[in-house]
């Protein structure tokens, strides 16, 4: 089972440059055309499930607007 992740994009910093979208290896991000940030940009968001929490999006974001959360899997005791 692949790991699961999610992102939170800080609208105060996202400028809709799309670098995160282009570099996402899972191809699960897009610009949210239904809303604007306070600075007038369409922010990035997850368009579908499939985020693995790899954090490539956060690494390439020039504004450090993305926080990645990765679900940890608890292994049972053997």
KABELGI-V116512 format. One record per residue. N is the residue number from 1. RES is the residue in one letter. SS is DSSP state (@ for helix, = for strand, . for the rest). Layout:
BEGIN
n:N res:RES ss:SS
n:N res:RES ss:SS
END
This chain:
BEGIN
n:1 res:X ss:.
n:2 res:X ss:.
n:3 res:X ss:.
n:4 res:X ss:.
n:5 res:X ss:=
n:6 res:X ss:=
n:7 res:X ss:=
n:8 res:X ss:=
n:9 res:X ss:=
n:10 res:X ss:.
n:11 res:X ss:.
n:12 res:X ss:.
n:13 res:X ss:.
n:14 res:X ss:.
n:15 res:X ss:.
n:16 res:X ss:.
n:17 res:X ss:.
n:18 res:X ss:.
n:19 res:X ss:@
n:20 res:X ss:@
n:21 res:X ss:@
n:22 res:X ss:@
n:23 res:X ss:@
n:24 res:X ss:.
n:25 res:X ss:.
n:26 res:X ss:.
n:27 res:X ss:.
n:28 res:X ss:.
n:29 res:X ss:=
n:30 res:X ss:=
n:31 res:X ss:=
n:32 res:X ss:.
n:33 res:X ss:.
n:34 res:X ss:.
n:35 res:X ss:.
n:36 res:X ss:.
n:37 res:X ss:.
n:38 res:X ss:.
n:39 res:X ss:.
n:40 res:X ss:.
n:41 res:X ss:.
n:42 res:X ss:.
n:43 res:X ss:.
n:44 res:X ss:=
n:45 res:X ss:=
n:46 res:X ss:=
n:47 res:X ss:.
n:48 res:X ss:.
n:49 res:X ss:.
n:50 res:X ss:.
n:51 res:X ss:.
n:52 res:X ss:.
n:53 res:X ss:.
n:54 res:X ss:.
n:55 res:X ss:.
n:56 res:X ss:@
n:57 res:X ss:@
n:58 res:X ss:@
n:59 res:X ss:@
n:60 res:X ss:@
n:61 res:X ss:.
n:62 res:X ss:.
n:63 res:X ss:.
n:64 res:X ss:.
n:65 res:X ss:.
n:66 res:X ss:=
n:67 res:X ss:=
n:68 res:X ss:=
n:69 res:X ss:=
n:70 res:X ss:=
n:71 res:X ss:.
n:72 res:X ss:.
n:73 res:X ss:.
n:74 res:X ss:.
n:75 res:X ss:.
n:76 res:X ss:.
n:77 res:X ss:.
n:78 res:X ss:.
END
